[in-house]
Amino acid sequence: MDTEAQHTERDRSSRPSGSEDVSQEISDTEGPEGRSRFAWVARVADWLPGGRISLTLLVCLVFLLILNTFVVQPFQIPSGSMENGLRIGDRVLVNKLAYRFGAEPRRGDVVVFDGTGYFGNADYIKRVVGVGGDHVVCCDREGRIEVNGRSVDESTFLHPGDSPSTVPFTVVVPDGTLFVLGDHRSDSSDSRDHLGSPGGGMIPVSDVIGRADWIVWPSAHWTRLQRPGAYARVPAADGAHG
């Protein structure tokens, strides 16, 4: 009985000692590593005036800068050339990734582009009417824009009282370029007005900044910009539907 008791005492005394050693080893190993993960945050916060508040604001600023540069960019409507859909002072969000991964602008898209060397030294917002290879004509017997032999009903977005164009034209859009028009045709300087200028009024796809997807301000005018269904029936230049 004494021997059994002695064994029991030794077993009991040995377990806490082993547990303490193991837990101490874990604590010594994991503690410094866990603390070191965010040590740089504390050091940067201590260095900045304002501490963690300034650091948080700086991180948010960098995030917004990256977002504005590569993902989305707000754009303020400067004129009435896209009324009634887009009014002076409206702010739209431009999707800068829309055409980054092989996708191309499509007829009906509202795009923002750099007009330097073509329209003027500024950014512009217009609607894509023709893409590379398209034959765009104005006008058919009913006074409508015609693309690749198909008349386009623009009544859902054309400014009330405007005709599709008071200037007749017939153009073939070169590959890699776009033929663009404003929705408020009587108050828009667009591809029609630059047919005799360098580039023939066409906008290189490479100069497109992005696609306008949302009106975000004023809040009462908040809406998503949809591609009009009228262009869905226009055949591609090769005869296939696009």
C-alpha positions as CSV (number, residue, x, y, z in Angstrom):
1,M,0.0,0.0,0.0
2,D,2.8,2.3,0.8
3,T,4.5,1.6,-2.5
4,E,1.3,2.2,-4.4
5,A,0.7,5.5,-2.6
6,Q,4.3,6.6,-3.4
7,H,3.8,5.9,-7.1
8,T,0.5,7.9,-7.0
9,E,2.2,10.8,-5.4
10,R,5.0,10.8,-7.9
11,D,2.5,10.7,-10.8
12,R,0.5,13.5,-9.5
13,S,3.5,15.7,-8.8
14,S,5.1,15.0,-12.2
15,R,2.0,16.1,-14.2
16,P,1.8,19.7,-13.1
17,S,5.5,20.1,-13.6
18,G,5.3,18.8,-17.2
19,S,2.2,21.0,-17.9
20,E,3.9,24.1,-16.6
21,D,7.0,23.4,-18.7
22,V,4.9,22.9,-21.8
23,S,2.6,25.9,-21.2
24,Q,5.7,28.0,-20.4
25,E,7.3,26.9,-23.7
26,I,4.2,27.7,-25.7
27,S,3.9,31.1,-24.0
28,D,7.5,31.9,-24.6
29,T,7.2,30.8,-28.3
30,E,3.8,32.3,-29.3
31,G,3.7,35.4,-27.1
32,P,6.5,37.5,-28.7
33,E,5.4,36.4,-32.2
34,G,1.8,37.5,-31.6
35,R,2.9,40.8,-30.1
36,S,5.4,41.4,-33.0
37,R,2.7,41.1,-35.7
38,F,1.3,44.6,-34.9
39,A,4.4,46.1,-33.4
40,W,5.0,48.1,-36.6
41,V,1.5,49.6,-36.3
42,A,2.3,50.9,-32.8
43,R,5.6,52.3,-34.0
44,V,4.1,54.1,-36.9
45,A,1.2,55.4,-34.8
46,D,3.7,56.7,-32.2
47,W,5.7,58.5,-35.0
48,L,2.7,60.2,-36.6
49,P,1.2,63.3,-35.0
50,G,-2.3,62.3,-33.8
51,G,-1.3,58.7,-33.3
52,R,-3.7,55.9,-34.4
53,I,-6.3,58.4,-35.6
54,S,-3.9,59.9,-38.1
55,L,-2.7,56.4,-39.1
56,T,-6.3,55.3,-39.8
57,L,-7.0,58.4,-41.9
58,L,-3.8,57.8,-43.9
59,V,-4.7,54.2,-44.6
60,C,-8.2,55.3,-45.8
61,L,-6.6,57.9,-48.0
62,V,-4.2,55.4,-49.6
63,F,-7.1,53.0,-50.1
64,L,-9.2,55.7,-51.8
65,L,-6.3,56.7,-54.0
66,I,-5.8,53.1,-55.2
67,L,-9.6,52.8,-55.7
68,N,-9.8,56.0,-57.7
69,T,-6.7,55.1,-59.8
70,F,-7.5,51.6,-60.8
71,V,-11.2,50.7,-60.0
72,V,-13.8,53.5,-60.0
73,Q,-13.6,57.3,-60.5
74,P,-16.2,59.9,-59.8
75,F,-16.9,62.2,-62.7
76,Q,-19.0,65.4,-62.6
77,I,-21.2,66.2,-65.6
78,P,-20.0,69.5,-67.0
79,S,-22.6,70.3,-69.7
80,G,-26.1,69.4,-70.9
81,S,-24.8,67.3,-73.8
82,M,-26.2,64.1,-72.2
83,E,-29.5,65.3,-71.0
84,N,-32.1,64.3,-69.9
85,G,-30.3,61.2,-68.6
86,L,-27.3,63.0,-67.2
87,R,-27.8,66.6,-66.0
88,I,-25.3,69.3,-65.3
89,G,-23.8,68.8,-61.9
90,D,-24.7,65.1,-61.7
91,R,-21.9,62.9,-60.5
92,V,-21.4,59.5,-62.0
93,L,-19.1,56.6,-61.0
94,V,-16.9,55.5,-63.9
95,N,-16.0,51.8,-63.9
96,K,-12.3,51.7,-64.9
97,L,-12.2,47.9,-64.9
98,A,-15.0,47.5,-67.5
99,Y,-12.6,47.3,-70.4
100,R,-9.4,46.2,-68.7
101,F,-9.6,42.4,-69.2
102,G,-10.3,42.0,-72.9
103,A,-13.8,43.4,-72.9
104,E,-14.5,46.2,-75.5
105,P,-17.0,49.1,-75.4
106,R,-20.3,48.2,-76.8
107,R,-23.0,50.2,-78.7
108,G,-25.1,52.0,-76.2
109,D,-22.5,52.2,-73.5
110,V,-22.0,55.6,-71.9
111,V,-18.2,56.2,-71.7
112,V,-15.8,58.7,-70.4
113,F,-12.7,59.4,-72.5
114,D,-9.7,61.6,-72.9
115,G,-10.5,63.9,-75.8
116,T,-7.0,65.3,-76.1
117,G,-6.0,65.6,-79.7
118,Y,-9.5,64.8,-80.9
119,F,-12.2,66.8,-79.1
120,G,-10.2,69.1,-76.9
121,N,-7.9,68.9,-73.8
122,A,-10.4,67.5,-71.4
123,D,-12.4,64.4,-70.5
124,Y,-15.8,63.9,-72.2
125,I,-18.8,61.7,-71.6
126,K,-20.8,60.4,-74.6
127,R,-22.8,57.4,-75.8
128,V,-21.2,54.8,-78.1
129,V,-23.1,54.6,-81.3
130,G,-20.6,52.7,-83.5
131,V,-17.7,50.4,-82.8
132,G,-14.9,49.2,-85.1
133,G,-16.1,48.1,-88.5
134,D,-19.6,49.6,-88.1
135,H,-21.2,51.6,-90.9
136,V,-23.1,54.5,-89.2
137,V,-25.5,56.5,-91.3
138,C,-27.9,59.4,-90.7
139,C,-30.5,59.2,-91.5
140,D,-32.9,56.6,-92.7
141,R,-36.3,57.5,-94.3
142,E,-37.8,58.0,-90.9
143,G,-35.0,60.2,-89.7
144,R,-33.3,57.6,-87.5
145,I,-29.7,56.6,-87.0
146,E,-28.8,53.5,-89.0
147,V,-26.0,51.1,-87.9
148,N,-25.0,48.3,-90.3
149,G,-28.3,48.6,-92.1
150,R,-30.4,48.4,-89.0
151,S,-32.4,51.5,-87.8
152,V,-32.0,52.3,-84.1
153,D,-34.9,53.6,-82.1
154,E,-33.3,56.2,-79.7
155,S,-36.6,57.5,-78.3
156,T,-35.9,56.1,-74.8
157,F,-32.8,58.2,-74.2
158,L,-32.8,61.0,-76.9
159,H,-33.5,64.5,-75.5
160,P,-37.2,65.3,-76.0
161,G,-37.7,67.4,-79.1
162,D,-34.3,66.5,-80.6
163,S,-33.8,64.7,-83.9
164,P,-31.1,62.0,-84.1
165,S,-29.1,64.5,-86.2
166,T,-29.6,67.6,-88.3
167,V,-26.2,66.9,-89.9
168,P,-26.3,64.0,-92.5
169,F,-23.3,61.7,-92.4
170,T,-22.2,58.2,-93.5
171,V,-19.1,56.8,-91.8
172,V,-17.3,53.5,-91.4
173,V,-15.7,53.3,-88.0
174,P,-12.1,52.2,-88.1
175,D,-11.0,49.2,-86.0
176,G,-9.9,50.2,-82.5
177,T,-12.1,53.4,-82.5
178,L,-15.6,54.5,-81.5
179,F,-18.2,56.8,-83.0
180,V,-19.8,58.7,-80.1
181,L,-22.8,61.0,-79.8
182,G,-24.4,63.0,-77.0
183,D,-28.0,62.2,-76.0
184,H,-28.9,65.9,-76.3
185,R,-28.0,66.1,-80.0
186,S,-28.7,69.8,-80.4
187,D,-26.4,70.7,-77.5
188,S,-23.6,68.2,-78.0
189,S,-20.2,68.5,-79.7
190,D,-19.4,64.9,-80.7
191,S,-18.2,62.7,-83.5
192,R,-20.4,64.5,-86.0
193,D,-18.7,67.8,-85.4
194,H,-15.2,66.4,-85.8
195,L,-15.5,64.4,-89.0
196,G,-13.1,66.7,-90.7
197,S,-10.7,66.9,-87.7
198,P,-7.6,64.6,-87.1
199,G,-9.0,61.2,-86.4
200,G,-12.2,61.9,-88.2
201,G,-14.2,62.3,-85.0
202,M,-13.4,58.8,-83.9
203,I,-12.2,58.1,-80.4
204,P,-9.5,55.5,-79.9
205,V,-10.6,52.7,-77.5
206,S,-7.2,53.2,-75.8
207,D,-8.3,56.7,-74.7
208,V,-11.5,55.4,-73.0
209,I,-11.2,55.9,-69.2
210,G,-14.1,53.7,-68.3
211,R,-17.8,53.1,-68.5
212,A,-20.3,55.3,-66.6
213,D,-22.3,52.8,-64.5
214,W,-24.0,54.8,-61.8
215,I,-25.4,58.2,-61.1
216,V,-24.6,58.7,-57.4
217,W,-25.4,62.4,-56.8
218,P,-27.7,64.0,-56.2
219,S,-29.3,61.3,-54.2
220,A,-32.7,61.9,-55.7
221,H,-31.2,61.1,-59.1
222,W,-29.4,57.9,-58.0
223,T,-29.7,55.2,-60.6
224,R,-27.8,52.6,-62.6
225,L,-27.1,53.4,-66.2
226,Q,-28.4,50.6,-68.4
227,R,-27.4,49.8,-72.0
228,P,-30.5,50.6,-74.2
229,G,-32.1,47.5,-75.7
230,A,-32.4,49.3,-79.1
231,Y,-28.7,48.4,-79.9
232,A,-29.2,44.7,-79.2
233,R,-30.8,44.2,-82.6
234,V,-28.0,45.9,-84.5
235,P,-25.9,43.3,-86.4
236,A,-22.2,43.3,-86.2
237,A,-20.2,44.6,-89.2
238,D,-19.5,41.0,-90.3
239,G,-23.2,40.2,-90.3
240,A,-23.3,38.4,-87.0
241,H,-25.5,39.9,-84.3
242,G,-23.7,41.8,-81.5
